[in-house]
Amino acid sequence: MQIDIRNLSFAYGHKTIINGLSHTINSGDYLVVQGKNGSGKSTLIKCLLGVNSVKNGMIFLDKQDINAFKHWTKFGYVSQNSDGFNYEFPLTVQELLRFSTITKKSESNYLKLLDQMSILEIVNENINSLSGGQLQRVFIVKAMLNDPEVLILDEPTASIDKQNSIFFYKTVDELNKLGKTIILITHTDSLENLNYTHVLDMAIDLTTTISTKEEIEGVDKS
């Protein structure tokens, strides 16, 4: 999927959050969106997912205006708090995945995804017994059930330790190598362990900067 952002602006009431952002995300890109809290990262994602209404002509998904777009299963989304899921509910990983799919998927589909995430052994465990790293991988599987073309990850390692974070990003890299477009949101300035193609820096003063991996590595080496 190609995502064209054309002079996107968005405000909550009289407070402008995004001002004149333009960028094209091509199929297979790995875009890191970074910036401090309040810089508009989550607002941008809500615009891309159609949660925030934008004016015609600002966002095109596969050359179709977002306001006419209907194929939302092409997006997979993993939020920082896993969509506010109640972890105290006595639900196994298998039950969660079985109930989450929109299209008809056989058991072998989500078992294959769990195996790909190296967590097949927890398929029958309760959600509330899992570690933070395991939970995030389960929710990636949940987001992947309908075979999306674009996977959006909103600060996915905020609540897990460094070792699990490294493994998590290796998993994301593998998905990107398989052709999934990745949009990763982070509030840190560290690009360590991220095999990105582009970085979008968003600042609270509404300025934005888009850089390629080559440009950033060139700055780091000078």
WOBEL-V834127 format. One record per pair of residues at least 24 apart in sequence whose ideal C-beta (glycine too) atoms are under 8 Angstrom apart, sorted by the first residue. I is the first residue (numbers start at 1). J is the second residue. D is the distance in Angstrom with one decimal. If there is no record, write none. Layout:
I,J,D
I,J,D
This chain:
1,27,5.8
1,61,6.4
1,62,5.5
1,74,5.7
1,149,4.4
1,150,5.5
1,181,6.3
2,26,5.7
2,27,6.1
2,60,7.9
2,61,7.7
2,62,5.9
2,63,7.1
3,48,6.7
3,59,7.2
3,60,7.5
3,61,5.9
3,150,7.3
3,181,7.9
4,59,7.0
4,60,4.1
4,63,7.5
5,48,8.0
5,58,7.1
5,59,5.7
6,57,6.4
6,58,5.8
6,59,7.3
6,60,7.1
7,58,6.6
8,44,7.8
8,47,6.6
8,54,6.6
8,58,4.7
8,59,6.4
9,58,7.5
10,40,7.8
10,43,5.9
10,47,5.9
10,52,6.1
10,54,6.3
12,43,8.0
16,206,6.4
17,43,4.7
17,206,7.8
18,43,6.1
18,44,6.2
18,47,7.3
18,202,8.0
18,206,7.3
19,206,4.3
21,208,5.4
23,198,7.9
23,200,6.5
23,210,5.5
25,181,6.5
25,183,7.1
25,198,7.9
26,181,7.8
27,149,7.0
27,179,7.4
27,181,5.8
28,176,7.2
28,179,5.8
28,180,7.8
28,181,6.0
29,181,5.6
29,182,7.4
29,197,5.0
29,198,6.2
30,173,8.0
30,176,4.9
30,181,7.6
30,182,4.4
30,184,7.3
30,194,7.8
30,195,6.5
30,196,4.6
30,197,4.8
30,198,7.4
31,181,8.0
31,182,6.9
31,183,5.0
31,184,7.1
31,196,6.9
31,197,7.0
31,198,4.9
31,199,7.5
31,200,6.2
32,184,5.0
32,186,6.4
32,191,6.7
32,194,6.0
32,196,4.6
32,198,7.3
32,199,4.7
32,200,7.1
33,183,6.6
33,184,6.9
33,185,4.8
33,186,7.4
33,199,7.9
33,200,4.7
33,202,6.6
34,185,7.6
34,186,5.0
34,187,7.0
34,188,6.8
34,189,6.4
34,199,6.5
34,200,7.3
34,201,5.9
34,202,7.2
35,187,6.9
35,201,6.1
35,202,3.7
35,203,6.1
35,204,7.6
36,187,6.2
36,203,7.6
36,204,6.1
37,187,5.9
38,204,5.4
39,202,4.2
39,203,5.7
39,204,5.1
40,202,5.2
40,206,7.7
41,154,8.0
41,185,4.9
41,187,7.4
41,202,5.8
42,154,6.7
42,185,7.1
44,202,7.3
45,77,7.8
45,152,5.9
45,154,6.3
45,183,7.4
45,185,6.4
48,75,7.9
48,152,7.3
48,183,7.5
49,75,6.2
49,77,6.5
49,152,7.3
73,102,5.9
73,103,7.1
73,146,4.5
73,147,8.0
73,148,6.5
74,148,5.6
74,149,4.7
74,150,6.3
75,148,5.4
75,149,7.7
75,150,5.1
75,151,8.0
75,152,6.5
76,140,8.0
76,143,3.4
76,144,5.6
76,146,7.3
76,148,3.6
76,150,7.0
76,151,4.6
76,152,7.0
77,143,5.9
77,151,7.9
77,152,4.8
77,154,7.5
78,136,7.1
78,139,5.0
78,140,5.7
78,142,7.8
78,143,5.0
78,151,7.4
78,152,7.1
78,153,5.0
78,154,6.7
78,156,5.8
79,154,4.8
80,154,5.0
80,155,4.3
80,156,7.1
80,158,5.3
80,159,7.6
82,135,6.5
82,136,7.6
82,139,4.9
83,139,7.9
85,127,7.4
87,127,5.5
87,128,4.4
87,135,7.8
88,128,5.7
89,127,7.3
89,128,7.6
90,126,6.1
90,128,7.7
91,126,6.8
91,127,5.3
92,123,7.4
92,124,5.5
92,125,6.4
92,126,5.8
92,127,7.2
93,119,7.8
93,122,5.6
93,123,5.2
93,124,7.1
93,125,6.0
93,127,6.6
93,130,7.6
93,138,5.6
94,123,5.0
94,124,6.0
96,127,6.1
96,138,7.1
96,142,6.8
97,138,7.8
97,141,6.3
97,142,6.2
97,145,6.5
100,142,5.0
100,145,6.0
101,145,4.5
101,146,6.4
102,145,7.6
102,146,5.2
103,145,8.0
103,146,5.4
105,145,5.9
105,146,7.7
109,145,7.2
110,141,6.3
110,145,6.3
113,141,4.5
113,144,5.6
113,145,7.3
114,138,7.9
114,141,5.8
116,171,8.0
116,174,7.6
117,141,5.8
117,171,6.0
118,167,7.9
118,171,7.7
131,160,7.6
131,164,7.2
132,159,4.9
132,160,3.9
132,161,7.5
132,164,6.7
133,160,4.7
133,161,7.4
133,164,3.1
133,165,7.8
133,167,6.8
133,168,6.4
136,160,6.2
136,164,7.9
136,168,6.0
137,168,6.9
137,171,6.7
140,171,7.1
140,172,7.9
140,175,7.9
144,175,7.7
148,180,7.4
149,180,7.0
149,181,6.1
150,180,7.3
150,181,4.5
150,182,7.9
150,183,6.6
151,175,6.4
151,180,5.2
151,181,7.1
151,182,5.6
151,183,7.3
152,183,4.6
152,185,7.6
153,182,7.1
153,183,7.2
153,184,4.9
153,185,6.7
154,185,4.7
155,185,5.6
155,186,5.9
155,187,6.4
156,184,7.4
165,193,7.3
166,193,5.4
169,193,4.7
169,194,6.0
169,195,7.8
191,216,7.0
